[in-house]
Amino acid sequence: MESLHEIGIKYNTDKAWSRINKKGVKVYGHNYLKYYELFLQSLREHKFTLVELGCYTGASLKMWKEYFPHANIVGVDLDESLKKLEEDRISFICCDATSSDLPEKIVHYGQHIECIIDDCSHAWGDQRRTFEMLFPMLADGGYYIIEDLECGSMGAYPDYPPKVLDAQPFWDYAIDRARYLRVSRRRHPEEKRPYFDQLPPHIQEIEKSIDMAVIVPGAIIFRKESQERAKQECQII
Ligand SMILES: C[S@@+](CC[C@H](N)C(=O)[O-])C[C@H]1O[C@@H](n2cnc3c(N)ncnc32)[C@H](O)[C@@H]1O
């Protein structure tokens, strides 16, 4: 079986190590796929829905479809012309990723969402809003990936609108969401955490359900707690 990286190269997504640009020149990609595969290979044979926010040429949608032979792939983008990317096991939703209608639209296309990838505006306010809206929709044990945190760093994309040029607050926000992981969940219940009761209830819920946060160059991967796994672990004393 081909690796996620090999499939990414084949479809020319910039999530791979390299890609061929519009001028036919080989350029560096983000090189995310070797990291994603460490986690996502556990889903390879699952029947589930994967949602990607930001479709562009459809390269990554095709990659996900091939890597996950039983998954239902849902792409979301502002650009309505991308409806043309629809094919067997790939659906398209024309919507702003920050719109409050989005969860309802996603449910229409697929349930049991085990993976969400945010690869759209890369503006930190958008990433945050979308995360708070969609993370609760993830199935237990599912992954939520936010890409291209570099967009706001070091002026990498000086022509982007100003709201994009501020990755640091999103970075701090993402690290804050992982604060719950500082101590063992089983040994220190949340009422003992000094900051926790100051958070809004929906953020408390999100933090309590984050079971892992992994930072890779340019992206962050959150995993949602699996109640089943937590229950089994509690039985082992
Ligand atoms: C980086 S490209 C996606 C690349 C694609 N995921 C891949 O790896 O092949 C970003 C896409 O996000 C879309 N986009 C930008 N802002 C958006 C938003 N607020 N909501 C939905 N889509 C958005 C753009 O139209 C563009 O197609």
The ligand as an ORCA input file, in Angstrom:
! r2SCAN-3c Opt
* xyz 0 1
  C      -4.565     26.494      0.769
  S      -5.977     26.325     -0.228
  C      -6.504     24.671      0.118
  C      -5.567     23.615     -0.406
  C      -6.061     22.192     -0.315
  N      -6.537     21.861      1.022
  C      -4.951     21.227     -0.667
  O      -4.156     20.872      0.240
  O      -4.870     20.829     -1.832
  C      -7.118     27.360      0.616
  C      -8.551     27.338      0.146
  O      -9.333     27.888      1.199
  C     -10.414     28.620      0.670
  N     -10.848     29.580      1.720
  C     -10.242     30.707      2.144
  N     -10.924     31.272      3.160
  C     -11.986     30.454      3.404
  C     -13.045     30.465      4.348
  N     -13.157     31.464      5.261
  N     -13.957     29.484      4.307
  C     -13.856     28.479      3.386
  N     -12.867     28.408      2.476
  C     -11.943     29.378      2.478
  C      -9.856     29.253     -0.599
  O     -10.915     29.524     -1.505
  C      -8.885     28.159     -1.099
  O      -9.517     27.331     -2.064
*
